[in-house]
Amino acid sequence: MKFLTDLEAFLRSKFPGYPGEAVLAADPCPPGQKGDFTVNCFKIARFCGNPAAAAAAAAGFLEDHPDVESAETVKAFVNITLTPAALHAAGAADADSLLARALLPEAQRRKILIEFSAPNTNKPQHLGHVRNNTLGMSLASLLKRVGHEVVQINLVNDRGIHICKSMLAYKMFGNGVTPESSGIKGDHLVGDFYVKFNQALSEEIKALREARPELADKDNDELFLETSLGQQAQQMLRDWEAGDPEVRALWKKMNGWVFDGFAATYERMGIRFDHTYLESQTYLLGKDTVKAGLEKNVFSKREDGAVVCDLGKLGTKVLLRKDGTSVYITQDIGTTLLKHDDYDPDTMIWVVGDEQNLHFQMLFAILKKLGYGWADRLYHLSYGMVNLPSGRMKSREGTVVDADDLFDEMTSLAAAACRERYGDDISDGELASRSEIIGLGALKFMLLKFNAKTTITFDPAASVRFEGDTGPYVQYVAARISSITRKAAGSGLDAVPVNWARLGHAFERELAVKLYFYPACLRLCAEKRDCSGLVEYLLDLCKSFNRFYRECPVVGIAKEDPELAASRLALAGTVRRVVADGLETLTIGVPEAM
């Protein structure tokens, strides 16, 4: 804003120690105080001496500035009221420039690799994956929005004992069924056999405990290899690792079904990946790195032959078992090196649940011990669990909420809300289209509304309401402004010059101030790697717009005061541009009508 650059030029002339670069920033004026912006002169006390005296000097200069209506000091703060023309020039008059201000200078842009999703090929994705996917794709979008180069990575866990459980159950109970013959989506079909395996395993463990009372205190995992099913699954894993043709053929067939199912889920969510790594191709990559670290005495061998790493306060981590086989972190060491070699990013981000916090602390510490300086630029975006009002989900028992089923439920709830609001005024085709945008938008918005570290309870019915702090509430504001614009098209307002000086109403000023801070919001959220701040901003902006719309008619005054109507319409248009930009940054659809 010109008043701010002019103020700093004045302060440089008055105080010899004032630096050449910008120091001051305009913040929103605190509620209950007069002004649009406030300037904190405590920030310049080291250059100007007494901060209150600096504030008085700043206020004296600003009182004569052509863009300023008034400047008042509150201790070492200066509260500034701009002229309507200057205020809207800063916040609303040039939407293109406003949106462009979010882009970081070239020197601050980075190449960022973000890994998210990471499903297993033994079951469909569920609500937990939906939160992971939503956090990952929205953060990637936000980072791109401010100018970073972003590479989206998926690492699919397509091998291991959990995969063999589904495969063994299919051999036992499948009778040759396929997705085509059953009409069941491939990942759901495979997931059904994973549940069947665990149901059969539970029965066998129950019988085992009855036959051998001394096993009563052991949990199911401890008894896994005591059962016939557990032994068969373990043997199938050994056969897979040995390359048994029959086991590998079944593995490829069932994984193919799951990958087809995943692709449909990702498409519906609007997710794409630049590269997908497979655990079956990467799980051995870390072994050579660990052996090299052992030779350099970075790691050590225990008496039983296992290779370990002493990580001090984090504890000791086994990297190779005594039989020489790798563990999960061994794979992660190798895959991280592979990703770095493939893309040479400035930083890498993992979107993984908070139950893996220690795992990633250890992974990063191990890479540092190995001498990789870039390990200081690795980041684990940890997130909390997402529950439903009915409680926690359990994959083994088949009580999870599958992502596809959740999408269908959200779309159905959105359709019911639209039908209740509009009755028969909306066609079936239009209803279906809107319901998908509104339903999935409501889901993503609610999952992004809270900081990722928060454990949340997701209520589908509450999330699709058109009132309250919901996605549909924000989408509705964008749709309402589109409707206002369509109504204004026949009124001739598009030919009337806009006069920003006419927009001095309190709610018009409030909107202009909020619009001004949109680029700063985007940059701050990207810096913090947290989309919840953008959700909060959009809700706040939309509430301000609704206050403005209730008190400041637009099309209704087109005949009596076309200049004011055209100016208010332009202000509303900028609001829609910002709301649409924010929703799209969150990967949420923007309906033209609701």
Protein Blocks (a to p, Z undefined) as FASTA:
>chain_A
ZZlmmmmmmmmmmmmklcfbdfbdcddddehiacjbdcdfklmmmmnopaklmmmmmmmm
mmmpmkbmbdcdehjaccddddfklmmmmmmmmmmlmmmmmpccfklpccddddehjiaf
kbccdfklmmmmmmmmmmmmmmmmnopacdddddddfbdjklmmmmmmmmmmnnopafkl
nopafklmmmmmmmmmmmmmmmmmmmmmmmmmmlmmpcfklmmmmpmklmmmmmmmmmmm
nopaklmmmmmmmmmmmmmmmmmmmmmnopacfbdcdfklmmmmmmmmmmmmmmnomacc
dfkopacddehjnopcdfbdfkopacfklmmmmmmmmmmmmnopabdcddddfklmmmmm
mmmmmmmmnopaklmmgccddddddddfkbccdfknopaccfklmmmmmmmmmmmmmmmm
nommbcfklmmmmmmmmmmmmmmmmmmmpcfklccdddfklmmpcgdjdfklmmmmmmmm
mmmmmmmmmnommmpccdfklmmcfklmmmmmmmmmmmmmmmmmmmnopaklmmmmmmmm
mmmmmmmmmmmccklmmmmmmmlmmmmmmmmmmmmmmmmmmmmmnopacdfbZZ
